[in-house]
Amino acid sequence: MTDADDVVATWERAIDLLRRTNDEKPEKDELSQLRDLSMGMGLEIVLTGEMPQDDEMSYLVVTAIRECVTNAVSYAEAKHLNVRMENAHDGMTLVTIENDGKPPAHDVVEGGGLSMLRRRIEYAGGSMKVVSSPVFRLIVSLPEE
């Protein structure tokens, strides 16, 4: 096995772990665990703003970040995942997630992970938008409570 094969195998194990845990309820420090795992794959999660105080909304943000980590590593070969959280004036928290990797070659079509995320967010009273160009961007709006 070459060094490249070792790196690919490590990434595949990490991505598999991310996919398997996507449906599990997070622990309080899951964001820290996700950051550590991402760093092991060469991806730094850069957070701006504060996580929602509501546990359910915080869980949805972590779930969105996890899905974006998986896609940033799998498709974009990104080094940074930028997560910006801001309180909107309408009682909503706006979360924007982008990566610095290769832009999508085509419009992103929601598959299993993004579709499931959309259902969870909409069920909680939020909304989700996927932008493919000029960079991948996931925009999530969640009620603060």
N, CA, C and O atoms as a GROMACS GRO file, in nm:
protein
  580
    1MET      N    1   0.084  -0.118   0.000
    1MET     CA    2   0.000   0.000   0.000
    1MET      C    3   0.088   0.124   0.000
    1MET      O    4   0.186   0.130   0.075
    2THR      N    5   0.056   0.222  -0.083
    2THR     CA    6   0.133   0.346  -0.088
    2THR      C    7   0.081   0.444   0.015
    2THR      O    8  -0.023   0.421   0.077
    3ASP      N    9   0.155   0.554   0.033
    3ASP     CA   10   0.110   0.658   0.125
    3ASP      C   11  -0.025   0.714   0.082
    3ASP      O   12  -0.111   0.741   0.167
    4ALA      N   13  -0.044   0.732  -0.046
    4ALA     CA   14  -0.172   0.782  -0.097
    4ALA      C   15  -0.285   0.685  -0.063
    4ALA      O   16  -0.394   0.729  -0.027
    5ASP      N   17  -0.260   0.555  -0.074
    5ASP     CA   18  -0.361   0.455  -0.040
    5ASP      C   19  -0.396   0.462   0.108
    5ASP      O   20  -0.512   0.448   0.146
    6ASP      N   21  -0.295   0.485   0.192
    6ASP     CA   22  -0.319   0.498   0.336
    6ASP      C   23  -0.407   0.619   0.366
    6ASP      O   24  -0.499   0.611   0.448
    7VAL      N   25  -0.380   0.731   0.300
    7VAL     CA   26  -0.458   0.854   0.321
    7VAL      C   27  -0.603   0.831   0.277
    7VAL      O   28  -0.696   0.867   0.348
    8VAL      N   29  -0.620   0.771   0.160
    8VAL     CA   30  -0.755   0.744   0.109
    8VAL      C   31  -0.829   0.650   0.204
    8VAL      O   32  -0.946   0.673   0.233
    9ALA      N   33  -0.764   0.548   0.253
    9ALA     CA   34  -0.827   0.454   0.346
    9ALA      C   35  -0.868   0.525   0.475
    9ALA      O   36  -0.976   0.499   0.528
   10THR      N   37  -0.784   0.614   0.525
   10THR     CA   38  -0.816   0.690   0.645
   10THR      C   39  -0.938   0.778   0.621
   10THR      O   40  -1.028   0.783   0.705
   11TRP      N   41  -0.941   0.847   0.509
   11TRP     CA   42  -1.055   0.933   0.475
   11TRP      C   43  -1.182   0.850   0.464
   11TRP      O   44  -1.288   0.891   0.512
   12GLU      N   45  -1.173   0.735   0.399
   12GLU     CA   46  -1.291   0.651   0.382
   12GLU      C   47  -1.346   0.606   0.517
   12GLU      O   48  -1.467   0.603   0.537
   13ARG      N   49  -1.257   0.569   0.610
   13ARG     CA   50  -1.302   0.529   0.744
   13ARG      C   51  -1.369   0.646   0.815
   13ARG      O   52  -1.473   0.629   0.880
   14ALA      N   53  -1.310   0.764   0.804
   14ALA     CA   54  -1.366   0.881   0.870
   14ALA      C   55  -1.502   0.919   0.810
   14ALA      O   56  -1.596   0.953   0.882
   15ILE      N   57  -1.512   0.913   0.679
   15ILE     CA   58  -1.639   0.945   0.613
   15ILE      C   59  -1.745   0.843   0.651
   15ILE      O   60  -1.861   0.880   0.674
   16ASP      N   61  -1.708   0.716   0.658
   16ASP     CA   62  -1.803   0.613   0.699
   16ASP      C   63  -1.852   0.640   0.841
   16ASP      O   64  -1.971   0.626   0.869
   17LEU      N   65  -1.762   0.680   0.930
   17LEU     CA   66  -1.801   0.712   1.067
   17LEU      C   67  -1.898   0.830   1.068
   17LEU      O   68  -1.998   0.827   1.140
   18LEU      N   69  -1.870   0.932   0.989
   18LEU     CA   70  -1.960   1.047   0.983
   18LEU      C   71  -2.098   1.006   0.933
   18LEU      O   72  -2.199   1.050   0.988
   19ARG      N   73  -2.103   0.923   0.833
   19ARG     CA   74  -2.232   0.879   0.778
   19ARG      C   75  -2.309   0.794   0.878
   19ARG      O   76  -2.431   0.809   0.892
   20ARG      N   77  -2.240   0.705   0.949
   20ARG     CA   78  -2.308   0.618   1.045
   20ARG      C   79  -2.363   0.696   1.162
   20ARG      O   80  -2.467   0.660   1.216
   21THR      N   81  -2.296   0.803   1.203
   21THR     CA   82  -2.342   0.880   1.319
   21THR      C   83  -2.441   0.989   1.282
   21THR      O   84  -2.489   1.060   1.370
   22ASN      N   85  -2.471   1.004   1.155
   22ASN     CA   86  -2.558   1.113   1.110
   22ASN      C   87  -2.697   1.108   1.171
   22ASN      O   88  -2.760   1.212   1.185
   23ASP      N   89  -2.746   0.991   1.208
   23ASP     CA   90  -2.879   0.978   1.264
   23ASP      C   91  -2.881   0.966   1.416
   23ASP      O   92  -2.987   0.950   1.476
   24GLU      N   93  -2.764   0.972   1.478
   24GLU     CA   94  -2.758   0.959   1.623
   24GLU      C   95  -2.773   1.094   1.690
   24GLU      O   96  -2.726   1.195   1.638
   25LYS      N   97  -2.838   1.096   1.806
   25LYS     CA   98  -2.851   1.218   1.885
   25LYS      C   99  -2.713   1.258   1.937
   25LYS      O  100  -2.642   1.174   1.991
   26PRO      N  101  -2.674   1.385   1.921
   26PRO     CA  102  -2.539   1.423   1.959
   26PRO      C  103  -2.521   1.437   2.110
   26PRO      O  104  -2.615   1.465   2.183
   27GLU      N  105  -2.398   1.417   2.153
   27GLU     CA  106  -2.363   1.448   2.290
   27GLU      C  107  -2.337   1.598   2.297
   27GLU      O  108  -2.326   1.663   2.194
   28LYS      N  109  -2.327   1.652   2.418
   28LYS     CA  110  -2.303   1.795   2.435
   28LYS      C  111  -2.178   1.841   2.360
   28LYS      O  112  -2.176   1.950   2.303
   29ASP      N  113  -2.073   1.759   2.361
   29ASP     CA  114  -1.946   1.800   2.301
   29ASP      C  115  -1.927   1.742   2.161
   29ASP      O  116  -1.814   1.728   2.114
   30GLU      N  117  -2.036   1.709   2.094
   30GLU     CA  118  -2.022   1.649   1.961
   30GLU      C  119  -1.953   1.743   1.863
   30GLU      O  120  -1.879   1.698   1.775
   31LEU      N  121  -1.977   1.872   1.875
   31LEU     CA  122  -1.910   1.966   1.785
   31LEU      C  123  -1.759   1.959   1.802
   31LEU      O  124  -1.685   1.963   1.704
   32SER      N  125  -1.713   1.947   1.925
   32SER     CA  126  -1.570   1.933   1.949
   32SER      C  127  -1.516   1.804   1.890
   32SER      O  128  -1.408   1.801   1.832
   33GLN      N  129  -1.592   1.696   1.905
   33GLN     CA  130  -1.552   1.568   1.848
   33GLN      C  131  -1.548   1.576   1.695
   33GLN      O  132  -1.457   1.522   1.632
   34LEU      N  133  -1.645   1.642   1.637
   34LEU     CA  134  -1.650   1.658   1.491
   34LEU      C  135  -1.532   1.741   1.443
   34LEU      O  136  -1.472   1.711   1.339
   35ARG      N  137  -1.498   1.847   1.518
   35ARG     CA  138  -1.381   1.929   1.481
   35ARG      C  139  -1.254   1.846   1.485
   35ARG      O  140  -1.170   1.855   1.395
   36ASP      N  141  -1.238   1.765   1.589
   36ASP     CA  142  -1.118   1.680   1.601
   36ASP      C  143  -1.111   1.580   1.486
   36ASP      O  144  -1.005   1.562   1.426
   37LEU      N  145  -1.222   1.515   1.456
   37LEU     CA  146  -1.226   1.418   1.347
   37LEU      C  147  -1.194   1.486   1.213
   37LEU      O  148  -1.119   1.432   1.132
   38SER      N  149  -1.251   1.603   1.193
   38SER     CA  150  -1.226   1.677   1.068
   38SER      C  151  -1.080   1.716   1.054
   38SER      O  152  -1.022   1.706   0.945
   39MET      N  153  -1.020   1.759   1.164
   39MET     CA  154  -0.877   1.795   1.160
   39MET      C  155  -0.793   1.674   1.121
   39MET      O  156  -0.693   1.688   1.050
   40GLY      N  157  -0.833   1.556   1.166
   40GLY     CA  158  -0.763   1.433   1.130
   40GLY      C  159  -0.772   1.403   0.981
   40GLY      O  160  -0.689   1.330   0.927
   41MET      N  161  -0.872   1.459   0.915
   41MET     CA  162  -0.889   1.442   0.770
   41MET      C  163  -0.832   1.560   0.693
   41MET      O  164  -0.842   1.565   0.570
   42GLY      N  165  -0.771   1.655   0.765
   42GLY     CA  166  -0.713   1.771   0.699
   42GLY      C  167  -0.810   1.883   0.673
   42GLY      O  168  -0.784   1.970   0.589
   43LEU      N  169  -0.924   1.884   0.744
   43LEU     CA  170  -1.026   1.987   0.725
   43LEU      C  171  -1.047   2.061   0.857
   43LEU      O  172  -1.080   1.999   0.959
   44GLU      N  173  -1.028   2.191   0.855
   44GLU     CA  174  -1.049   2.273   0.974
   44GLU      C  175  -1.188   2.336   0.968
   44GLU      O  176  -1.225   2.397   0.868
   45ILE      N  177  -1.265   2.321   1.077
   45ILE     CA  178  -1.395   2.386   1.088
   45ILE      C  179  -1.374   2.520   1.156
   45ILE      O  180  -1.326   2.526   1.270
   46VAL      N  181  -1.409   2.628   1.087
   46VAL     CA  182  -1.393   2.764   1.139
   46VAL      C  183  -1.532   2.820   1.170
   46VAL      O  184  -1.612   2.842   1.080
   47LEU      N  185  -1.558   2.842   1.299
   47LEU     CA  186  -1.689   2.891   1.342
   47LEU      C  187  -1.686   3.040   1.370
   47LEU      O  188  -1.592   3.091   1.432
   48THR      N  189  -1.789   3.109   1.324
   48THR     CA  190  -1.808   3.250   1.356
   48THR      C  191  -1.949   3.263   1.412
   48THR      O  192  -2.045   3.214   1.352
   49GLY      N  193  -1.962   3.327   1.526
   49GLY     CA  194  -2.093   3.340   1.589
   49GLY      C  195  -2.110   3.233   1.694
   49GLY      O  196  -2.019   3.156   1.723
   50GLU      N  197  -2.231   3.229   1.751
   50GLU     CA  198  -2.258   3.137   1.861
   50GLU      C  199  -2.363   3.034   1.821
   50GLU      O  200  -2.457   3.063   1.748
   51MET      N  201  -2.343   2.912   1.872
   51MET     CA  202  -2.438   2.805   1.849
   51MET      C  203  -2.571   2.843   1.914
   51MET      O  204  -2.574   2.914   2.014
   52PRO      N  205  -2.682   2.797   1.856
   52PRO     CA  206  -2.813   2.822   1.919
   52PRO      C  207  -2.817   2.764   2.060
   52PRO      O  208  -2.756   2.661   2.087
   53GLN      N  209  -2.889   2.831   2.148
   53GLN     CA  210  -2.902   2.784   2.286
   53GLN      C  211  -2.996   2.665   2.298
   53GLN      O  212  -2.978   2.579   2.384
   54ASP      N  213  -3.095   2.659   2.211
   54ASP     CA  214  -3.191   2.550   2.210
   54ASP      C  215  -3.122   2.421   2.167
   54ASP      O  216  -3.055   2.418   2.063
   55ASP      N  217  -3.137   2.314   2.246
   55ASP     CA  218  -3.069   2.187   2.217
   55ASP      C  219  -3.107   2.130   2.080
   55ASP      O  220  -3.020   2.080   2.008
   56GLU      N  221  -3.235   2.135   2.046
   56GLU     CA  222  -3.279   2.080   1.917
   56GLU      C  223  -3.219   2.158   1.800
   56GLU      O  224  -3.176   2.100   1.701
   57MET      N  225  -3.217   2.290   1.812
   57MET     CA  226  -3.161   2.372   1.704
   57MET      C  227  -3.010   2.353   1.695
   57MET      O  228  -2.954   2.348   1.586
   58SER      N  229  -2.944   2.342   1.809
   58SER     CA  230  -2.801   2.316   1.812
   58SER      C  231  -2.770   2.182   1.746
   58SER      O  232  -2.674   2.170   1.670
   59TYR      N  233  -2.852   2.082   1.775
   59TYR     CA  234  -2.837   1.950   1.714
   59TYR      C  235  -2.848   1.959   1.562
   59TYR      O  236  -2.770   1.897   1.490
   60LEU      N  237  -2.943   2.037   1.512
   60LEU     CA  238  -2.960   2.052   1.367
   60LEU      C  239  -2.840   2.122   1.304
   60LEU      O  240  -2.800   2.087   1.193
   61VAL      N  241  -2.783   2.220   1.373
   61VAL     CA  242  -2.664   2.288   1.321
   61VAL      C  243  -2.547   2.190   1.312
   61VAL      O  244  -2.478   2.186   1.211
   62VAL      N  245  -2.526   2.111   1.416
   62VAL     CA  246  -2.417   2.012   1.415
   62VAL      C  247  -2.441   1.909   1.305
   62VAL      O  248  -2.347   1.868   1.237
   63THR      N  249  -2.565   1.869   1.286
   63THR     CA  250  -2.598   1.773   1.180
   63THR      C  251  -2.567   1.833   1.043
   63THR      O  252  -2.514   1.764   0.956
   64ALA      N  253  -2.600   1.961   1.023
   64ALA     CA  254  -2.569   2.028   0.896
   64ALA      C  255  -2.418   2.038   0.875
   64ALA      O  256  -2.369   2.014   0.764
   65ILE      N  257  -2.345   2.072   0.980
   65ILE     CA  258  -2.199   2.081   0.970
   65ILE      C  259  -2.142   1.944   0.935
   65ILE      O  260  -2.054   1.933   0.849
   66ARG      N  261  -2.191   1.838   1.001
   66ARG     CA  262  -2.143   1.703   0.974
   66ARG      C  263  -2.164   1.666   0.828
   66ARG      O  264  -2.075   1.610   0.764
   67GLU      N  265  -2.282   1.695   0.775
   67GLU     CA  266  -2.310   1.664   0.635
   67GLU      C  267  -2.216   1.741   0.542
   67GLU      O  268  -2.168   1.687   0.442
   68CYS      N  269  -2.190   1.868   0.575
   68CYS     CA  270  -2.100   1.949   0.492
   68CYS      C  271  -1.955   1.902   0.503
   68CYS      O  272  -1.881   1.911   0.406
   69VAL      N  273  -1.914   1.853   0.620
   69VAL     CA  274  -1.780   1.796   0.635
   69VAL      C  275  -1.765   1.677   0.541
   69VAL      O  276  -1.667   1.667   0.467
   70THR      N  277  -1.864   1.588   0.543
   70THR     CA  278  -1.860   1.470   0.458
   70THR      C  279  -1.845   1.510   0.311
   70THR      O  280  -1.761   1.456   0.240
   71ASN      N  281  -1.926   1.606   0.267
   71ASN     CA  282  -1.922   1.648   0.127
   71ASN      C  283  -1.795   1.725   0.093
   71ASN      O  284  -1.741   1.711  -0.016
   72ALA      N  285  -1.747   1.808   0.186
   72ALA     CA  286  -1.625   1.886   0.161
   72ALA      C  287  -1.504   1.795   0.143
   72ALA      O  288  -1.417   1.822   0.060
   73VAL      N  289  -1.497   1.688   0.221
   73VAL     CA  290  -1.386   1.594   0.212
   73VAL      C  291  -1.403   1.503   0.090
   73VAL      O  292  -1.307   1.478   0.017
   74SER      N  293  -1.525   1.455   0.069
   74SER     CA  294  -1.550   1.359  -0.040
   74SER      C  295  -1.538   1.419  -0.178
   74SER      O  296  -1.480   1.358  -0.268
   75TYR      N  297  -1.591   1.538  -0.196
   75TYR     CA  298  -1.603   1.594  -0.331
   75TYR      C  299  -1.515   1.716  -0.356
   75TYR      O  300  -1.461   1.730  -0.466
   76ALA      N  301  -1.500   1.803  -0.257
   76ALA     CA  302  -1.434   1.932  -0.281
   76ALA      C  303  -1.286   1.933  -0.247
   76ALA      O  304  -1.214   2.024  -0.287
   77GLU      N  305  -1.240   1.832  -0.173
   77GLU     CA  306  -1.102   1.830  -0.126
   77GLU      C  307  -1.067   1.961  -0.053
   77GLU      O  308  -0.959   2.017  -0.072
   78ALA      N  309  -1.159   2.006   0.029
   78ALA     CA  310  -1.146   2.133   0.100
   78ALA      C  311  -1.049   2.123   0.217
   78ALA      O  312  -1.024   2.014   0.269
   79LYS      N  313  -0.996   2.235   0.257
   79LYS     CA  314  -0.908   2.245   0.374
   79LYS      C  315  -0.977   2.318   0.490
   79LYS      O  316  -0.940   2.300   0.606
   80HIS      N  317  -1.078   2.400   0.457
   80HIS     CA  318  -1.149   2.477   0.559
   80HIS      C  319  -1.299   2.469   0.533
   80HIS      O  320  -1.345   2.475   0.419
   81LEU      N  321  -1.374   2.456   0.641
   81LEU     CA  322  -1.520   2.463   0.636
   81LEU      C  323  -1.558   2.583   0.722
   81LEU      O  324  -1.538   2.581   0.844
   82ASN      N  325  -1.612   2.684   0.660
   82ASN     CA  326  -1.647   2.808   0.730
   82ASN      C  327  -1.795   2.804   0.766
   82ASN      O  328  -1.881   2.788   0.679
   83VAL      N  329  -1.823   2.819   0.895
   83VAL     CA  330  -1.959   2.816   0.947
   83VAL      C  331  -1.986   2.949   1.014
   83VAL      O  332  -1.922   2.984   1.114
   84ARG      N  333  -2.082   3.023   0.960
   84ARG     CA  334  -2.117   3.155   1.016
   84ARG      C  335  -2.260   3.147   1.070
   84ARG      O  336  -2.353   3.110   0.999
   85MET      N  337  -2.276   3.182   1.198
   85MET     CA  338  -2.407   3.183   1.261
   85MET      C  339  -2.440   3.325   1.304
   85MET      O  340  -2.358   3.393   1.366
   86GLU      N  341  -2.560   3.367   1.270
   86GLU     CA  342  -2.602   3.502   1.310
   86GLU      C  343  -2.751   3.502   1.342
   86GLU      O  344  -2.829   3.428   1.284
   87ASN      N  345  -2.787   3.587   1.437
   87ASN     CA  346  -2.926   3.601   1.476
   87ASN      C  347  -2.993   3.698   1.380
   87ASN      O  348  -2.950   3.812   1.366
   88ALA      N  349  -3.098   3.652   1.315
   88ALA     CA  350  -3.175   3.738   1.227
   88ALA      C  351  -3.275   3.815   1.312
   88ALA      O  352  -3.301   3.779   1.427
   89HIS      N  353  -3.330   3.920   1.256
   89HIS     CA  354  -3.423   4.004   1.332
   89HIS      C  355  -3.563   3.942   1.345
   89HIS      O  356  -3.647   3.994   1.418
   90ASP      N  357  -3.586   3.834   1.274
   90ASP     CA  358  -3.720   3.773   1.273
   90ASP      C  359  -3.730   3.653   1.367
   90ASP      O  360  -3.818   3.569   1.350
   91GLY      N  361  -3.640   3.644   1.467
   91GLY     CA  362  -3.643   3.533   1.561
   91GLY      C  363  -3.583   3.406   1.505
   91GLY      O  364  -3.606   3.298   1.559
   92MET      N  365  -3.506   3.418   1.400
   92MET     CA  366  -3.443   3.302   1.336
   92MET      C  367  -3.292   3.313   1.350
   92MET      O  368  -3.236   3.422   1.361
   93THR      N  369  -3.227   3.197   1.350
   93THR     CA  370  -3.081   3.190   1.344
   93THR      C  371  -3.045   3.151   1.202
   93THR      O  372  -3.096   3.053   1.149
   94LEU      N  373  -2.957   3.228   1.141
   94LEU     CA  374  -2.913   3.202   1.004
   94LEU      C  375  -2.774   3.139   1.011
   94LEU      O  376  -2.682   3.194   1.071
   95VAL      N  377  -2.760   3.021   0.948
   95VAL     CA  378  -2.635   2.948   0.947
   95VAL      C  379  -2.591   2.933   0.802
   95VAL      O  380  -2.665   2.879   0.719
   96THR      N  381  -2.471   2.981   0.771
   96THR     CA  382  -2.416   2.970   0.636
   96THR      C  383  -2.289   2.886   0.644
   96THR      O  384  -2.199   2.916   0.723
   97ILE      N  385  -2.283   2.781   0.562
   97ILE     CA  386  -2.169   2.690   0.563
   97ILE      C  387  -2.110   2.684   0.423
   97ILE      O  388  -2.180   2.655   0.326
   98GLU      N  389  -1.980   2.713   0.413
   98GLU     CA  390  -1.908   2.710   0.286
   98GLU      C  391  -1.777   2.636   0.307
   98GLU      O  392  -1.728   2.624   0.419
   99ASN      N  393  -1.720   2.588   0.197
   99ASN     CA  394  -1.585   2.531   0.206
   99ASN      C  395  -1.496   2.599   0.102
   99ASN      O  396  -1.545   2.664   0.010
  100ASP      N  397  -1.366   2.582   0.118
  100ASP     CA  398  -1.270   2.645   0.028
  100ASP      C  399  -1.217   2.547  -0.077
  100ASP      O  400  -1.112   2.570  -0.137
  101GLY      N  401  -1.289   2.439  -0.099
  101GLY     CA  402  -1.245   2.339  -0.195
  101GLY      C  403  -1.288   2.370  -0.336
  101GLY      O  404  -1.330   2.482  -0.368
  102LYS      N  405  -1.278   2.268  -0.421
  102LYS     CA  406  -1.318   2.283  -0.560
  102LYS      C  407  -1.467   2.311  -0.567
  102LYS      O  408  -1.546   2.247  -0.498
  103PRO      N  409  -1.506   2.407  -0.650
  103PRO     CA  410  -1.650   2.432  -0.665
  103PRO      C  411  -1.716   2.314  -0.736
  103PRO      O  412  -1.650   2.243  -0.813
  104PRO      N  413  -1.844   2.293  -0.711
  104PRO     CA  414  -1.914   2.184  -0.779
  104PRO      C  415  -1.908   2.202  -0.931
  104PRO      O  416  -1.922   2.314  -0.981
  105ALA      N  417  -1.890   2.093  -1.003
  105ALA     CA  418  -1.886   2.098  -1.149
  105ALA      C  419  -2.026   2.124  -1.206
  105ALA      O  420  -2.040   2.182  -1.314
  106HIS      N  421  -2.129   2.081  -1.133
  106HIS     CA  422  -2.268   2.097  -1.175
  106HIS      C  423  -2.348   2.141  -1.054
  106HIS      O  424  -2.298   2.144  -0.942
  107ASP      N  425  -2.474   2.176  -1.078
  107ASP     CA  426  -2.561   2.207  -0.966
  107ASP      C  427  -2.567   2.087  -0.872
  107ASP      O  428  -2.576   1.973  -0.917
  108VAL      N  429  -2.562   2.115  -0.743
  108VAL     CA  430  -2.568   2.008  -0.644
  108VAL      C  431  -2.710   1.954  -0.639
  108VAL      O  432  -2.806   2.030  -0.621
  109VAL      N  433  -2.724   1.825  -0.655
  109VAL     CA  434  -2.853   1.758  -0.645
  109VAL      C  435  -2.858   1.693  -0.507
  109VAL      O  436  -2.768   1.618  -0.469
  110GLU      N  437  -2.962   1.723  -0.434
  110GLU     CA  438  -2.974   1.669  -0.299
  110GLU      C  439  -2.990   1.518  -0.305
  110GLU      O  440  -3.081   1.465  -0.368
  111GLY      N  441  -2.899   1.451  -0.236
  111GLY     CA  442  -2.907   1.305  -0.223
  111GLY      C  443  -2.959   1.270  -0.086
  111GLY      O  444  -3.032   1.348  -0.025
  112GLY      N  445  -2.923   1.154  -0.038
  112GLY     CA  446  -2.972   1.105   0.089
  112GLY      C  447  -2.944   1.197   0.206
  112GLY      O  448  -3.034   1.230   0.283
  113GLY      N  449  -2.817   1.239   0.221
  113GLY     CA  450  -2.779   1.320   0.336
  113GLY      C  451  -2.843   1.457   0.338
  113GLY      O  452  -2.900   1.497   0.439
  114LEU      N  453  -2.834   1.530   0.227
  114LEU     CA  454  -2.893   1.663   0.221
  114LEU      C  455  -3.046   1.658   0.225
  114LEU      O  456  -3.109   1.745   0.286
  115SER      N  457  -3.104   1.558   0.162
  115SER     CA  458  -3.251   1.545   0.164
  115SER      C  459  -3.302   1.518   0.305
  115SER      O  460  -3.402   1.576   0.348
  116MET      N  461  -3.233   1.430   0.377
  116MET     CA  462  -3.271   1.400   0.515
  116MET      C  463  -3.254   1.525   0.602
  116MET      O  464  -3.338   1.554   0.687
  117LEU      N  465  -3.145   1.596   0.581
  117LEU     CA  466  -3.122   1.719   0.656
  117LEU      C  467  -3.234   1.819   0.630
  117LEU      O  468  -3.285   1.881   0.724
  118ARG      N  469  -3.272   1.836   0.504
  118ARG     CA  470  -3.381   1.930   0.469
  118ARG      C  471  -3.510   1.891   0.544
  118ARG      O  472  -3.577   1.977   0.600
  119ARG      N  473  -3.543   1.762   0.543
  119ARG     CA  474  -3.666   1.719   0.612
  119ARG      C  475  -3.661   1.753   0.761
  119ARG      O  476  -3.760   1.800   0.817
  120ARG      N  477  -3.548   1.730   0.823
  120ARG     CA  478  -3.535   1.759   0.966
  120ARG      C  479  -3.548   1.908   0.994
  120ARG      O  480  -3.615   1.949   1.089
  121ILE      N  481  -3.484   1.988   0.912
  121ILE     CA  482  -3.486   2.133   0.931
  121ILE      C  483  -3.626   2.188   0.909
  121ILE      O  484  -3.675   2.268   0.989
  122GLU      N  485  -3.693   2.145   0.802
  122GLU     CA  486  -3.828   2.193   0.775
  122GLU      C  487  -3.926   2.145   0.881
  122GLU      O  488  -4.018   2.219   0.917
  123TYR      N  489  -3.909   2.025   0.932
  123TYR     CA  490  -3.995   1.973   1.038
  123TYR      C  491  -3.982   2.059   1.164
  123TYR      O  492  -4.078   2.076   1.240
  124ALA      N  493  -3.862   2.114   1.187
  124ALA     CA  494  -3.837   2.199   1.304
  124ALA      C  495  -3.881   2.343   1.280
  124ALA      O  496  -3.864   2.428   1.368
  125GLY      N  497  -3.937   2.373   1.162
  125GLY     CA  498  -3.984   2.509   1.134
  125GLY      C  499  -3.883   2.596   1.064
  125GLY      O  500  -3.901   2.717   1.055
  126GLY      N  501  -3.776   2.535   1.014
  126GLY     CA  502  -3.672   2.612   0.945
  126GLY      C  503  -3.678   2.595   0.795
  126GLY      O  504  -3.772   2.537   0.740
  127SER      N  505  -3.575   2.646   0.729
  127SER     CA  506  -3.564   2.632   0.584
  127SER      C  507  -3.417   2.608   0.549
  127SER      O  508  -3.327   2.636   0.628
  128MET      N  509  -3.397   2.556   0.429
  128MET     CA  510  -3.261   2.522   0.384
  128MET      C  511  -3.249   2.555   0.236
  128MET      O  512  -3.341   2.529   0.158
  129LYS      N  513  -3.136   2.612   0.199
  129LYS     CA  514  -3.107   2.643   0.059
  129LYS      C  515  -2.968   2.593   0.026
  129LYS      O  516  -2.874   2.614   0.103
  130VAL      N  517  -2.953   2.527  -0.089
  130VAL     CA  518  -2.824   2.479  -0.137
  130VAL      C  519  -2.785   2.564  -0.257
  130VAL      O  520  -2.861   2.576  -0.353
  131VAL      N  521  -2.666   2.623  -0.250
  131VAL     CA  522  -2.613   2.705  -0.360
  131VAL      C  523  -2.492   2.632  -0.417
  131VAL      O  524  -2.405   2.588  -0.342
  132SER      N  525  -2.486   2.619  -0.549
  132SER     CA  526  -2.378   2.545  -0.613
  132SER      C  527  -2.269   2.634  -0.670
  132SER      O  528  -2.156   2.588  -0.688
  133SER      N  529  -2.299   2.760  -0.698
  133SER     CA  530  -2.202   2.845  -0.767
  133SER      C  531  -2.202   2.984  -0.706
  133SER      O  532  -2.308   3.033  -0.668
  134PRO      N  533  -2.089   3.048  -0.695
  134PRO     CA  534  -1.957   3.008  -0.742
  134PRO      C  535  -1.887   2.908  -0.651
  134PRO      O  536  -1.789   2.845  -0.691
  135VAL      N  537  -1.938   2.893  -0.527
  135VAL     CA  538  -1.886   2.792  -0.435
  135VAL      C  539  -2.005   2.720  -0.375
  135VAL      O  540  -2.117   2.771  -0.377
  136PHE      N  541  -1.980   2.600  -0.320
  136PHE     CA  542  -2.087   2.531  -0.248
  136PHE      C  543  -2.119   2.610  -0.123
  136PHE      O  544  -2.029   2.650  -0.049
  137ARG      N  545  -2.248   2.632  -0.101
  137ARG     CA  546  -2.292   2.705   0.018
  137ARG      C  547  -2.424   2.643   0.064
  137ARG      O  548  -2.516   2.623  -0.015
  138LEU      N  549  -2.431   2.613   0.192
  138LEU     CA  550  -2.554   2.565   0.253
  138LEU      C  551  -2.602   2.676   0.346
  138LEU      O  552  -2.529   2.721   0.434
  139ILE      N  553  -2.725   2.719   0.325
  139ILE     CA  554  -2.783   2.826   0.406
  139ILE      C  555  -2.903   2.768   0.480
  139ILE      O  556  -2.998   2.720   0.418
  140VAL      N  557  -2.896   2.773   0.611
  140VAL     CA  558  -3.002   2.716   0.696
  140VAL      C  559  -3.058   2.826   0.785
  140VAL      O  560  -2.983   2.902   0.845
  141SER      N  561  -3.188   2.832   0.791
  141SER     CA  562  -3.256   2.926   0.881
  141SER      C  563  -3.335   2.844   0.979
  141SER      O  564  -3.417   2.761   0.940
  142LEU      N  565  -3.311   2.868   1.109
  142LEU     CA  566  -3.376   2.790   1.215
  142LEU      C  567  -3.440   2.884   1.318
  142LEU      O  568  -3.385   2.990   1.349
  143PRO      N  569  -3.558   2.845   1.369
  143PRO     CA  570  -3.616   2.926   1.476
  143PRO      C  571  -3.524   2.922   1.599
  143PRO      O  572  -3.465   2.818   1.629
  144GLU      N  573  -3.514   3.033   1.667
  144GLU     CA  574  -3.426   3.038   1.784
  144GLU      C  575  -3.477   2.949   1.895
  144GLU      O  576  -3.398   2.902   1.977
  145GLU      N  577  -3.606   2.923   1.901
  145GLU     CA  578  -3.663   2.833   2.002
  145GLU      C  579  -3.768   2.746   1.937
  145GLU      O  580  -3.829   2.663   2.004
   0.00000   0.00000   0.00000
